[in-house]
Amino acid sequence: MPEAGPPRHPWTRTRLLITTLVAWVWVFGCFMAWSVATPLWSTPDAPAHDLMAWHVGHGNLEPELTDVFASGVTSNAVMDVPEGLVQSASSFSCMVFQPEVPASCMTFPTDSETLVEFTNPAGRNMPTYYLATGWPSNLVPQQYAVYAERVAAAALAALFIAFAISAALTMRRPGVALTGVGLTLTPMVMYLGGAVNPNTTEITAGIALAACGLAFWRDPDSWLGAAMFRRAMLAATVMVTIRMLAPFWVLIWAAAFVALARRRTWRAVLTRRNLPWVFLPAAGAVFDLWWTNHAELLSIQAEDKFDLSWPQRLMEAKQWIDSTTLVQQVGSFGWLELTLPPEQFTVIAWTTIFVLSTALVLLTRREVLVVVALGLATYAAPILLQAYQWNTTGGVWQGRYTLPVTVMVPVFALFLASERLDGDRAWLRRRLGIAWSVAIAILAVGQLRAFLHLLRRNVSGTEGDSLFDGPWDPPLPGELLTAVLAALLAAAWAGHLLALRRSATPIPDDVPAVAPSR
């Protein structure tokens, strides 16, 4: 006699909205804890992005191009920004690449509103992201403009993680799918979540694109499937309209999605309610191409640095990617001057590998091929892109550049596995549930340890002896930030454990997952 499962409450639009909102609040809280513990100007290329956000947020959408060589490139733009911000931003060099130096050496912005020229290497970037994150700078005193921008950036990035979490909860085994989302939230993603950087939203939108796309693939004919399809297309559109490289990542996702798609998937895509949404990211990609040409974004260097053949460039690019990318995707803070201690990196990496390996065992041959091909594309694409620009720029690729597509691998693996734990696999569901709950607990502890590692560096330097009492004080006490983050991570683990328990219980096939559309 089959086991009786708990009542399965159908999804309604109200339930989807509330779930997304609750997830958004949780993610936003995590991102802001990391953000408050991070000094101004200390995130990757922060002066360029923060000042660009202020400039665009004050209505300056058209870049003033210049071929002046600065910041290692000739693709700069000149902008007028307040002297009080520029003087503060210029002080960041006292601690960059010097992890033993606490953040107290930097100066806080003043209220000097005199506009001065700033040659910005990010000044030719598409203005869309900077408009979305820069407008709050109009609402606060100038000294706090960057903090206001960070709040907007964290809120936007958190929305896409909330999309992914709600998508996971609609899968047949929600705890399994949630495990995939949990694997994407490396310390690096959390750290970037509270920074003003278009790469941040590109990464989180990549997570949402993969998750919502698979939720649509699972149930394409319902209103819930249509809602997930809209969210996926919105995520893809945001990706391609904020970062020049994003269309490559969306194409890789599209190839994986096409490889999995079934007849009912294509019928649903081609319906009147879904098809128009396909044109949104297509239009965004056209805008990306137009802006790249309009702003002359490819004018990176006045002359080539090297004269290597394609095979030589591929070899150099491969060696560069192999030596830097993986560590930087897990945890490389500041301007690459602070990486996770080797033992912390090893624990996170092997825990992730364990979960992915056990998930792959559950998949069909076709699904395994798709996930493996996605992983290979994650590795090969950066090598090709870096080789293409090697003679001009040399080795400049950072691990975070690849994260928008890397995060899709665990989402695909675990979302697909969540559909493969039915039938006579009750014993496997229980054992994997225990193993994966332990894995997520290990990763949550890894998050907290990474946060404390960053906090120590900022408060007293890596050679300091205190996490909370040093030359630099964050805007909120370090003890409070640590307690808040620990509570949020504990709550997330508890929720994941409950979802895994539900995933371990048989679900009758005749119980509806989606309420009828009204």
Order of alpha helices (4+ residues) and beta strands (2+ residues): alpha-alpha-beta-beta-alpha-beta-alpha-alpha-alpha-alpha-alpha-alpha-alpha-alpha-alpha-alpha-beta-beta-alpha-alpha-alpha-alpha-alpha-alpha-alpha
